[in-house]
Amino acid sequence: SGGTSSYTIGAISNSGDYTDIDVVLKGSNIDINLLDNSTGGTSSNKSTTAVTMGTDSADVDIDIDKTGAGNSDITLNIAGSAAGSDYTVNQSGAGAHATTLQINGTSASSDFNVQQSGGNATTVSATFAGATNSDVDIIITE
């Protein structure tokens, strides 16, 4: 049901430390904010965040911020209808960053904002179904 859930993965100071976050969303009026300050490593132990929503929701607000150094991947897989939602992904810090948006349900009148910066390779891959009247902003700064 409604409400805001915040999850903070604290600053990890040792090189090679990383996080894996998997979130499965169910219900309606979902607000989630993930902050990851971990230090990722190489491709074999990078920081990964995966958010999956398989049900319909009237309003979904997802904000994911990855600020630690090291490689990191973020995936949003929204299979249900979530019109009028806000999706924000911010990745910064040295390392290779990849963001995948797989929006298969209706996402009309939604806002998608992806910002990535860092000193290495950055990729953004996005698929939108039913994104009528939506705003998509992707900003990559190397």
N, C-alpha and C positions, 0 to 999 in steps of 0.2 A: 504494500500500500504506500501512501504518500510519505513525504519526509525526506530529509537529507542524510545521507551517509557519507562520512569522510574517513578516508583511510590514509595514513601517513606512514611511509616506509622511511625510517630515519636515516640520517647521514651516516654512511659507512666509510670509514677512513682507509681501510686496507685495500691495496690494489688487488684487483681480481674478484672482489666481493660483488655480488650481483643479486638481483631479485627476480622472482617469477611470480606474477600476479595473475590469477585467473578468477574472473567474476562472471557469474551467470545471473542475469536479471529476470525477474518474474514479477508481474503485477502492473500497476499503473501509477502515473505521476511519480516517476523515478528521478531522483536527483543523486548523482554520484560524483565525487571529487577524489581523484587519486593523485598523490604527490609522491614521487619516487626520487630520492636524492642519492641512490646507491651508485657505487663505482662499478661499472660493468667491466667486462674483460674482452677477450677475443671472441670470435664467432662461436666457439664451443661453449662459452659461459657468459653470453651476453644477457642483459636484462630484458625480460619479455613481459609484456602486459597484454592480456587478451580479455576483451569484454564481449560476451555473447548474450543476445536477447532473442528468444525464440517466440515470445508471445506479443500480442498487440498491447500498446499502451497509448493513452491519450496524450501524454506529455513526458518526454525523456530528456533530461539535461545531464550530459556527461562531460566532465572536464578532467583531462589527464595531463599532468605536467611531469616531465622527466628532465631533471637538471644535472644529474651527476655525469662524470666523465665515463667514457667507455661505450661500447656498442649497445644499442638498444632497438627493440622492435615493439611496435604497438599495433594491435589489430582490433578493430571494431567490427563485429559481425552481427548485424541487425536483420533478423529474418521476419520479425513481426512488423505490423503497421505502427508507425510512430510519427504521425504528422505533427507539425508545429514544434519540433524538438530542436535542441541546441547541442552540437557536438564540437568540442574544442580539444585539440591535441597540440601541446607545446613540447618540443624536444630541443634541448640545448646542451652544450658541453662538448668537449673533444670526443670524437668517436663517430662511428658510422650509425646513422639513424634510418629506420624504415618505418613507414606508417602505411597500413592497409585499411581502407574503408570498404567494407562489403555491405552495402545497404540494399537488401533485397525486398523489403516491405515498402509500402507507401510512405514517402517522407516529404509530402507536399508542405510548403511553407516552413521549411526547416533551415537552420543555419549550420554550415559546416566550415570550420576554421582550423587549418593546419599550419603551424609555424615551426620550422626546423632550422637550426643553425649549428654549426660545428666545423671542425677542420677537416673532416673526411667525407666519404661518399654519403649522400643522402638520397633516398627514394621515397616517392609517394605514389601509391596505387589506389585508385578509387573507382568503384562501380556504384551507380545510383539507379534505383528503380522508382519510378513515380515521384520524381523530385520537382514537380511543377511548382513554380513560384518560390523556389529555394535559392539561397545564397551559398556559393561555394568559393572560399578564399583559401588559396594555398600559397604560402610565402616561404621560400627557401633562401637562406643567406649562408654562404660558405665563407 
